[in-house]
Amino acid sequence: MVLRGYVPTSEETLQTLAALRLQSLNSDFSTHAPFPRLEELFPPHVLHARLPPPPRRPPSKCRGARLRAGLLAGGLWGQALAKQRAERDQRLRGRLREEGASTMAAIVEKWKLLQGMGRPEAMAAYVALVREWPGFGSTLFDVDLHAVRPRLGVVQGQPWHWATLTPLSPQSPVGSGPQRLWLGIGAKAVSLYKPGEPEPLDSFCYGRISSFGASDSSTFRLSVEDRDLLFETSQVDEIAQLLNTYLASAGAQRLPQPQEPPTSPPTSEPTVLPQGLCPASGPWQHRPPVGSSHS
């Protein structure tokens, strides 16, 4: 979860987590201790994010310019451009190695400060640090939110269509295109996160969910009170199975049930289920790991 980037936190905290992992694996620092690869300790995408973005070429203004560019690309200019790209890739690889070495050195320094901490203590500190994130324990899925459509006032027989995004909450993004989000499914609620952000855009307790199901093999629909949320994802089955598991374990008297892919939108207002209150969580603040640590 941490290495895949699903725990949004600072680089300082990520380095501390890596040091705690080394302490739990190898005990106290030693130059003879086996070192895992950096990508086994630290999220690789954080290092790649430090690299400068590739240069953007201005679009050609006319068809003739594009044709001339294509002809040049096949000759000496093409060879020169290929050489430039190879040199740039080599510089980026060198920069990535430098960033990796710098990060590993910082992790080792934090590892040295954990001298005397036992393996169980290091593991407990690692888990305690990760648990500070409000979304800990949820399973996260990468989804594209395509539509948030009000379910009231739907015209009977109207075919389903992609709708313009409307706000999930005052903090939610609004736009005309799909939004890449994390769909977090936990034991008490379903939450939507902007990737990399610790606080959810919105959370829905299971008492607020009236129905859910697959509109097709890559589209998942979640009906929350008076709204239909449509997600595009390659993990439709996994999401449905996990929701079923949590709903079954909740033991509520009236639970929403998965529905077959609809041929038309619902013609009546869904049954309103008893609502639960989602516990509000405060901002995620980093606290140093619990346990003995000294230099």
Secondary structure, 3 states (H helix, E strand, C coil): CCCCCCCCCCHHHHHHHHHHHHHHHHCCCCCCCCCCCHHHCCCHHHHHHCCCCCCCCCCCCCHHHHHHHHHHHCCHHHHHHHHHHHHHHHHHHHHHHHHHHHHHHHHHHHHHCEECCCHHHHHHHHHHHHHCCCCCCCEEEEEEEEEEEECCCCCCCCCCCCCCCCCCCCCCCCCCCCEEEEEEECCCEEEEECCCCCCCCEEEEHHHEEEEEEEECCEEEEEECCEEEEEECCCHHHHHHHHHHHHHHHCCCCCCCEECCCCCCCCCCCCCCCCCCCCCCCCCCCCCCCCCCEC
